[in-house]
């Protein structure tokens, strides 16, 4: 049994890792020849301003008084340069956005292996191709391009990472820091001959990364005064920077300027998905090589933005974000980034037709080089009879297109079985054939595992032919109508679980079905009070999946209300326990009061922190200390409580709720409370249903105690109803995950959840706190099921086998739904769905251990007699 369990874990680990080889390999290739336009470029230097997190509509629209928030940029649009919208692609995040801007390609899906924090494969960029680059801004962005650059020609100036504080009084300092450092830099250059000579070279880049707008958007939302005032500050700062640069270079007319953003932001202050507010960013460019404003009488766009922004008379030219990289390369005459897929937006160029044609030709050859390298690599590792060239672009057609394009440029035409001994031999033969086939194709070693692992598994299955035959014979004895009905219900339940991963309201449908379950059983007639409680809390829990995703509508008063309900419930329980004077002692009373005090402290800290941050006074140190102390004690205090089922479970609820309140921003604070109430009723319901079968004598829940030792003689054989119990467990676990939002996506997280613990940006610490918030409902469900196993004498090994079957059936759905394109919301959700169902059994092992520890372990205070235990 142990061997099969280990083998099962290994198989699931292997197939869990398989999706990263199948779906998430990097599309980037290397070995291309650099391509650049063979004509003199219009600009000697390029200045790139990137306002992180800036929405296009907020920049271009007029305020309530009819004035522009960015008068300098609006003046550029009307009198000096060209403008439009830059259409970004999902995921709308800073790293892939800047990579698209500067390197010309969109998200590398293999970045999932790096936690989406950096590109795992080296890539070429405009910064790498430049002669010198000076950059100022966030360490998260600048170091990424400095790391991938060759030679000693990239110079970065960054502030400390701790400065990126969402709770800071004034985060515009992130932008003023950049502007101040640029001013100091050019002032110092006049007295530094070496630096002065570098600054007067050609093909140089100045990159100013401005993070304040994004930080204000996260902290205060894009509709806030802070976000809009930050735009005014950036506009004024850019005006000053342009003036300093023009003065430094004597207004020589050889500087090109570009202003854009890496991504936008939703109304609730997040980004990562594909909403227009996230994908539409501003793009304004002026200076050397850029067309001047073009007045037009009419423009053809499906949206109404031009009228809203009162820019109908100035020609708008939209581009894709990756197109900016070849535009910048063309302006200063450096090779196009090797991995770029951007298409040069020639309509922005103010140059000769010959220059435009040569630039477009260079762009096409650069992209073709990637295609040829990729095709060569694929051809080298594929058997000749299996390799199928891309029919629309064979080598002959490539040469013909390139030859015609070069000819047109010269002519100035610019506008053109059974188990037996045979079974083992057959399996060996199949394994050898598969290995030889993979060897010929020079496949990675992981492919051997994927293809060969099913062979011994099927061998083990087919060896148990007699068991399979007996099982089929048993099924034939079951009445067909009963079997078909149960099978249909089981399939329907599985499909509801699968659909609930995509549509949260399916959880509501399932819970409504749960509410009606007592009426089709004898439970309603035997235990009406328990049935009514089950119906009430099922309906109450069913309301949560219909509510908005957590974080979009924060409400501190709902958090306070949840705390008050916990305290009210605690008083009721305390009153009930005091009446049982024979089993309730002073030590237990003090513990109960102390846990109630921790809930009160959590409420006070949450309200105080919310008020302080709203007043821009930051996170009070005392609040932070209390929050961490409550978190630390939340896993210890339940171990001091009695091991009787009801008291231990309620102690766990109080401790975890005190932490959950600190991590809540709205209605989700009520979720663990309602879920726990339903779990308490579930324990009683399962005891009643088991009693109906005459399996055990009825025993009051209050008299049942958790115990560390397991008596396997008390385990009973499995019944068909145990499949329903396993399904209930899986359904409640899925509800715990998705009941208040789509936790499978980073875009669903609200950083405000952790503001009671820290406000300085720390991805690992914030991620750990958010993960614990997710796991708290999960732990509550597992603790309840620990009690269900105890009261129904259900073996945990049998449970895992049934959950394994359910999760593997669900995994078959999600394996074919894994996406390697789209936003982080799409990609991350598809991966998370597959991971959740594949790792469900593995996670259950560890969480079952944690639940077993929380329910059975008893800590004794020093000097206390053992006789006080119940």
N, C-alpha and C positions, 0 to 999 in steps of 0.2 A: 504493500500500500504506500509506504514512504517513497519507494523507488518511482512508482507511477506519479505520485504527487510532485516529486522533484522534476521528473520528466515533463509533467504538465506545465510547471513554472517555466522550465527552460524553453519549451515550445512557444509559450506566450511571449516570453522575452524576445525570442528570435523574430516572431511575426510582428511584434510591436516595432522592432528596429527595422523591419523590411521596408516600411513605407518611406523611410528616409533615403534608401537606395533607389526605390522605384520612382518616387515622386519628387524628391528634393535634392537632385544633383545640380550643380551649378551649370548654367548655360554658357558661361564665359569660356572663351578659348584664347590661347596665346600663340605667338609665332607669326603674327601678321607684320607686314612691312609698313612703316609709318607713311602717311600720305599727307601732303600739304600743297596748297595752291602755289604754282610757280611764278606768281606775279607779286609785285610789291604790295604789302598790305596798307590799308588806309590809316591805321592807327599804330602808334608805337607802344601804347600802354592801355590797359583796361582796368576800370574800377567797377567792382561788383558789390552792390549793396543787397543783402538778403535780410528782409525783415521777417524773422521766424514767426509763423502762426498768423500772418496778416491776411485777412479776408479781402477779396477784391471789392465787394460792395461797400464795406466800411471805409475803404480808402477813397473810392471814386464818388460816393454819394455826397450830397450837400447836407449840412446840419440843419437843425430846426430853424435857423435864421437865414438859410439860403447861402451860407458860406462854406467853403471847402475846408476840411480838416487838414488838408495837405496843400496849402497854396503854392508851395514851390513845385511840387510834382504836377499840379494842374497847370501851372504856367509852362512847364516843359511840354506837356501834351499839346497846348494851344500854340506855342511859339517856337519850340526848339527841336522836338524829336517825334518819335512814333510810339504808339501805345496799343494795348490790346489785353486780352486775357490769356494767361498761361494755364492750359488744361493739364493738371497733374493727374497721375494715376495712383490707384490704391496699391499699397498701403500709404495713406497720407501721413507719413511720419517724417521726422527731421532727417534721419540718416538716409533713407532711400530718396527723399526729396532732394537733398544736397548732392547725392550721387548722380541723380538724373540731371541736375543743373550743370554740374561741373565735369562729369564723366560721360554723360549722354546715354546711359542705359538705366532701365527701371529695375525694380527690386530683384535681387538675386535670391531665389527661393531657398538656396542652401544656407542662407543666413539663419534659418531656423536652428541650425546646429550651434550657432553662437548666441542663441537667445534673442535674435533680432537686433543685437546691439552693435554688430560690426559685420562688414563683408568678409566671409571666410576665404575668399579667393582674391589674390592681388589683381588690381585693375589699373588701367591707364586713365589719366585725367588731364584736363587743361592745365592744372597746377603743375603736374609732372612735366608736361611738354613746354611750359614757360621757361624763360631764361632765369627769371627770379620772381618769386611770389612773396609778398608780405601780407599776413592776415592777422586780424584781431577779432576776438570773440570768445565763444564757449569752448572749453576744452573737449567737450564731447564731439564737436564737429571738426574743429581745426586739426586736432591730432590724427583724425582719420585720414586726411589727405596728406599730411606730413609723413605719416607712416608708410603710405604707398608710393612716395616720391623717391626718385633715384638721385643721388648726388646731394650736395650741400647747397641747395638753392631755394629752399622753402623755409621761411622764417615765420614763426607763430608767436603771438602774444595773447595769453589767456588769463582770465581771472580765476580765482580759486573756485572749485566746484561747489563749495559750501555757500557761495554767493547766490546760487540758484535756489532761493528759499521762497516757497509759495506763500509763506506766512509773513514775509518781511513787510515792513511799513511802506517801503517805496522800492519796487523792483525796477523802476526806470533807470536805476543806477547801473544796471547791466549794460544799457545803451550809452549813457553818459560816460561810462568808463571807456568804452570803445572810442568815442569821439575825442575824449581827452588824450588818450594814448596816441591817436593818429596825429593830433596837433603837436604833441611833444616829439613825435617821431620826425616830422618834417622840420620842426624847429632845430632839432639836434643834427639833422642831415646837413644843414648849412655849415656846421663846424666840424664835420667828419668827412674828409676827402674820399675815403674808401667807400663809404655809404653813398656819398653824393654821386660818385662815378657809376655805381651800380644802378642808382635811380634814373640815370640818364641813358641807360641801355634801352634797346628795343625788346619787344616781346616780354614785357613784364606785366604782372597782375597785382592789383591791390584788392583784397577781399575783406569786407567788413560784415561780420555776422552779428545781427542785432536780435537778442533773445528776449528783450523786455516785453514786447507785445505778446508773445506766446505765453510768457509767465503770467502776465496780467490777465490774459484770457482764461488760463486754467484757474487762477485764483478768484477772479471776479466776474467771469463770463464776458463774451465779446460785446454785449450791449451795455456794459458798465462804463461809467465816466472814466475810470482808470485806464481801460483799454483804449478808448478814443483819445484821451489826453496823451497817451503814449505815442499814438500816431502823429500827433502834432509835434511832440518832442523829436521824433525821428525825422520828420520832414524838415524841421528847423536845423537839426544836426547835419543832415545831408547837404542842405544849402551851404552851411559853413564849410563842410568838407570839400565841396566842389570849388568854392571860392579859394580855399587854401591850395588845392592842387593846381588850379589854373594860374594862380599867382606864382607858385613854385616853378612851373614850367613856362612862365612868360606868355601864357595864352597862345601857345604854338599850334593849337588846333589838332593835335595828334593824340588826344585822349578820348577814349570811348567809355561811356557810362551805361550801366545796366542796373535797374532797380526791379526787384521781384521778391517773391516769397517761396518758401519750400512747400507750404501747405496752408490751408485755411483752418477753420475751426467751427464746430457746431454751436448752436445757440446755448447749449449747456456746458460749453467749455472743454470739449474733447475733440480728438481727431484720430484718424486711422482708417476710417471707412470711406465710402464713396459718395456721400451727400454733396450736392453742389456747393454748399458752404465750405466744404473741406477741399474740393478739387478745383475750384475756380480761384486763381490767384492773380494779382496784378502783374503786368509786365510793361515797363516803361524804359525806353532806351534813347539816348541822344549822344551827340558828339561826333568824333571822326568816323566816317564811313556809314553813318545812319541817315536815313531820309528825314527831311524836315516834315512838319505837319502838313497833311493833305486835307483840304476842305472839300467836303462832298455834300450833295443835296439829298442823297438817300443811301441807306445801307440795308443789306439783306441779312438780318439775324432773326432767329426764331424767338429770342427772348425780348423782354422790354427794358433791358438794362440801359440802353442808350438814352431813352426818354427819361428814365428815373434819375440818371446821372447828369442829364442835360449836356451830353456830349455827342448829340446827333450829327453835328456838323464836322466833326473831326474823325477821319477815317480810322476805324478800328480793325486791327489785324490780329486775330487769335492764332496762337501757336500751341504746340505740345511742349511740355516741360523739357523733354530730352532734346528738342530742337535748339535750345539755348546754347548748349555746348558747342556744336559746330558753328553757330553764329559767332560766338566769342573767339573760337579758333581762327575763323576766317578774318575777323577784324584785325587781329594782331599778327597773323601770318605764321602761326605755329601748326604743327601736324594735328589733324583731327584725332581726338582720343581714340585709341585702337579699338576699344570695346563699345564705342558709341553706336547707337541705332537711330540717332536723331537725323532729321532731314533739314538741311539748311533752308531757313525762311528767307529766300532771296528778295522778297518784297520789302524787307526792312533795309536792304543795302542801298546805299547811295554811291554807286560806282558804275564803271563801264559794263556793257553787255559782255565783253570778253572776260572781265574779272568774274562776273556772275556765272558765266558758262563754265569757266575753269574751276571755280569753287564747287559748282554742282557736280562736275565730273569727278573731282577729287573726293567729294562726299560719297558718290556712288561706288567708286573703286574701293574706298575704305570699308564700306559695308560689304561689298562683294568679297573682299579679302577674308572677312570673318566666315562667310558662307563656304568659301573654298577650304579653309583650314578645318572647319567643322566636318565637312564632307570627307576630307582626307582622313581625319581621325576616325570617323565612323567606318570608313571603308577598310582601314587597317585591322580592325577588331571584329569584322564580320566576314563570314564565309562568302566567297564570290557569288555563289548561286542564291544567297539570301540577300545580298546587297541590292537595293532598288534605288537608283538615283532619282533626284527630284525631277519629274518629267517636264515641268514647266521651265526649267532652267538648266538644261544639259550644258556640257562644256563647249560644245560647238556654238550654242546660242549665246553663251557668255562672251566668247571671242567676237562674235558677229555684232553684238550690241556695243561692246567697247570700241570696236573698229569704226562702226558707224558714227558713234558719238564724237570720237576724235576727228573723224573726217568732217563732220558738220561744223565743229569748232574752227577747223582750218579754213573752211569755206565761209565762215562767218554766218552760218545758218543757226543762229542761237535759239530760235523759237521751235525747232523740230523734236472469374477465378474460383479455385477452392483451396482450403488449407491442407497441404500435404507436403511431401518432399519437393514436389514440383513448385510449391509456393515459394519456398526459400530460394530455390535456384532461379525462379523467375524474378524475384525481387533483386537478387544479386546482379542478374543480367541487366535489368532495367537501370540499376544504380551505375554499373560500368558504362552503359551506353550514354546515360545522361552526363556523367563526368567527362567522357571522351568528347561529347558534343560541345560542352562548355569549354574544354581545353582548346579545341580548334578555334573557338571564337575569342580566345584570350580574355575570358570574363573575369571579373574580380572574384576574390575568394568568397565574398558574401553570397554570390550567386550559387555557389556550390551548396551552401547551407540551405538556401531557399528551395532549390530543386531536389536535393537529396533527402532532406528531412522528412518529407511525406512518405518516402519509401518504407523506412522501418515502422512508422506509425501505422500505415495501412497493413503492414505485415502483422503487427501486434493485434490489430482489429480482426483481421481475417482468421487469425489463429483461434479466436474465440467464436468460431462459427457455430458451435453447439449452443452457446449462450444466446447468440443472435437468433438462432432457430427457435429456442425455447421462448424467447421474448415475443417473437412473432406469433407463436402458437398461443401464448397467453392473451395477446391482443385480439386474436380471433374468437376467444371465448367471451369477450365483452360485447354486449348488445350494440349493434352498429349505430343505432340512433344516439345512444349515450356516448359512444366513442367519438362519433363525428361532431356531436354538440360540444363535448369537452375540448376537442381539437380546435374547433372554430373559435371558441372562447379564448383558448390559449394563444392562437395566432393573432386574434384581434388585440389581446393584451400586449403582445410583443410589438405589434405595429403601432399601438398607441404610445408605447415607450419610445420607439424610434422617432415617431412624429413629434413627440414632446421635446426632442432635441432641437427641432427647427421652429415649432410653434408652441409657445409656452402654454397657450390656452388648452392644449391637449391634456395637460396635467389637470386642469379644471374638469374636463370631461371625465377623466379617470376617477377623480375624487367624487364627482357626482354619482358615478357608478358604484363607488365604494359606499356612499351614503345609502344607496338602495339595496345593498347586499343583505342586510338583516331581514328584509321582507321576503327574500326567496329562500331563506333558511329557517330553522326552528328557533333561531336566536331571538326573534321578535316576540315569540310567544313565551319563551322561558325566562328572558331577562330584559324586560322592557326599559328599565332605567339605564342599563348599560347600552342598550340599542339606541335610545334617545341621545345619550351622550356621544356615542359613535357618530350618529347622523349629524348632530350639531357641530362637532369639531371638524368633521369631514367637509361640511358645507362652509365653515369658517375658513378652513385652510384653502378651499377651492377658490377663494376670492383673491389670494395673493398672486397667482400666475396671470391674472387679468390686469394687474396694476402695472404702471410704467416701470422700466428698468431702474434699479437702484441708482441714485446719484443725480438723476435728471431733475427731480423735484425734491430737493432736500427740505425737511421740515423738522426743526429741533423740538417742536411741541409734541410731535408723535413719538419721538424718542423719550421725552419726559413722561408721556402717557404710558409707554411700555414699562418704564421703571415703576410708576405708581401701581400698575396692575400686578407687577411682580411682588411689590411690597404688600399689596392687599391680599394676594394669594398666600404670601408667607404668613401673614397674621392669622388667616383662616387655618392654615396647617399648624401653626404654633398653638392656637387655641385647642385644636383637636389633639395634639400631642400632650399638652399639659393635663388634659383630662385623664390620660393614661399614666397616672402617677407611678404605677408600678414599673414602668419601663422608661420613664423620662426623668433624667437626673440633671443636676446643675451644670455639669460639664457640657452636656448636649444642648442645654438651653443657651449657654454662653456662646457656643459655636454657632447656633442658629441666629442669635442676635448679631454676632460678628459678621456673618454673611449678609444679613439684612443691611448692616452698616456699610458694607462694601458696595451694595447696590445704591444706597443713598449717596455715597462718595462718588460713584460713577456718574450718577445724574448731575451732581454739583459740578464735577470736573468738566463734563460734556457741555453743560450750559455755559459755564465760565469761559471755557476755551472758545466756544462759538461766539460769545459776546466779545471776547478780547480780539479775535481775528477780524471780526466785523469792524471793530474800531481801529484796526491796523496796528495793534499793540503787540503783535506776535504771540507766541505760545508761552504762557507763564511757566517758570521753572518748577514751581510747586505742583502745578497741574501735571506736568510731565513726570515728575517723580512719583506722584500718587498713581498715575496711570500704569507705570511700569511695575509698581509694587502690587497693584491689583492683579495685573496679568501674571506675575510670578506666583502669587498665592492661590490663583484660581484652580491650579491643578493639585494643590497640596491640601487645602481645606476639606474637600470631600473625603480624603483618606482618614480624617479624624472623626467622621460621623459613624454612627452604628451601621452594621452590615445588613440590617433588615431592608428588604427590597424597597419599600416605599420611602423610607427616610434617606437611604443612600442615593436613590435616583433624584429625590428632591434637592438634596445637598449639591449634587452635580449640576442640576439646573440653576440653582442660585449662583454658584461660583462662575459658571460659564456665561450666565446672563450679565453679570457685573462687567465682564470683559466685553461682551457683545455690545452692550450699551455704549461703551467707549468707542467702538468701531462703527457705530451706526450714524447715519445722517438723516434718516427718514423712517418710513413705515416698516422697513425691514427689521427694526428693533422688536416689532410685535411677532415676527415670524417664528423664532425659536420657542417663544412662549406657547403659541397656538399649536405648533408641531409637537411640543412636549406633552401638552394636554391630550392630544390625540394618541400619543405613544402610551401614556398611562392607561387610556381606555383600551387600546389595542391589547395590552397585556391581559386585561380582564376578559376581553372578548375571546382571545385564544384559549384562555383557561375554560371558558364556558363551552366553546365548540368542542374541545377535547373531552369535556365531561359528558357531552351528549353521546359520544361514541362509547362511553363506559370504560374508558382506558384507565382513568385514575379517579381516586376519591377527591371530591371537591375540597379545596383548601383555600382559606382566605389569603388574599395577596399580602395583607399586613403581617401575616405569620411566616411568610417565606423569607429566607435569608440567603444572601450570596455566600458562597464558600469557595475557597481556593482549590480544594481537592475535587476531583471529578470521579464519580462512581459510574463506570461504564456499564455496570449491571442494570442501572436504572434507565439506560437508553432503550427505546422501543424500536420496532420495525417501522419502516416508512409506509405511509398511506398516501393515497392520491391527494388528500387535502394538504399534505405537506408541500406539494408543488405550489399550491395557492399561497402558502406561507412564504415560500421562497420568492414568489412573484411579488407579494406585498413588500417584502424587504427591498427588492430591487426598485420597486416603484417609489417607496419612501426615500431611498437613497437618491434617486433621480430628482425627486421633489426637493430634497435638501440641497441639491446642486443648483437647480434651475428655478426654484420657487420664487425667488426675488430678482432674477435677472439671468442673463446669459454669461455665466462666469467663465465660459470657455474662451472669451475674447478679452484681450487687454483693453479694448475700446470701451468695455462696459464698466471698468473700474473707475471709481471716483476717489482721487487722492485725498479728498476731504475726510475720508473714513479714518485716516491714520493721524489726523492733525492733533489728536489728544496725546499722541506719543512723540511725534516729530513733525516738523515742517520743512526742515532742510532736506533737499532732494537726495535720497539714498535708495536707489532702485532695489537693492537686495533686502534692506531692512523693511522698506515699504511693502515689497512683494511678500516677505515672510509674514508680516502682520495681516495683509489681505488674505493670504492663504489660510491663516489660522481662523480668520473670520468665516471663510468658506467652510472650513472643517468643523466648526462648532456644531451646526445642525447635523452634520454627518455623525459626529461623536454621540450626540443625543439619540439618534436613531439606533446606533450600534449598542449603546448602553441599554436601550429598551429591548432590543432583540436578545441581548444577553439574558434579560429577565424572561423573555418568551421561551428561549431554549431551556431555561431552568424550570419553568412551570409546565412545559409540554414534553419534557424529557427528549428533546430533539438533539441528535448528534450534530456537532458543528461540521464534521467531515461530510456527513450526508448533505448538509446545507450547502457547503462549498461545491459539491458535485452538481446540485441543482442550479445554483447560481451560475456555475461555469457553463452549463448548457444554455441558459437564458442569455448570458452575456455574449457567448460565441455566436449565437443566432443573430443577435443585434450587430455583432462585429462584422458579419458578412454584408450587412447593409452598408455600414459606414466605410468599409474597405474600398468599395467602388465609388464612394462619394468624396474621397479625399481630393482636395483641390490644390493645384500648384500654381494658381493664378488668382488675381483679384486682391482685395484688401486684406489687411491683417485680420479684419473681422471675418472674412470668408476663409482665408487660408488657416488662420489660427483656430477658428471654430471647427473646420473639417478635421484638422489634426486632433484637436481636443476631444471631439466626439469619438474618434477611433481609439485614442489613448484611454479614455474613460472606460469604454466597454471592454477593451483588451486587458486593462490592468485592474478591472473590478475585483477579480478573484484575489489578485496579489495584494491590492490595497485592503481588501477585507481581512486578510491574514494579519496585517499590521494593526489596523484599526480595531479588529476584534481583540487583539492583544492589549491595546490601550484601554478599550472598554472593560476587558476582564480585570485589568489592574485597577481602574477607577472604581469598579463595583465590588471587588473582593478584598483588596488590600486594606488593612487596618493599621494606622499608625497610633502609637500610644505615647501620650505625653509623659515626660519623666516624673516619676514618683507617684503615678496613678495606679491603683490596684487593678488587676486584670478582671476582677469580679464585676466591674462596671460594664463589661461587654454584654450585649444581648444576642 
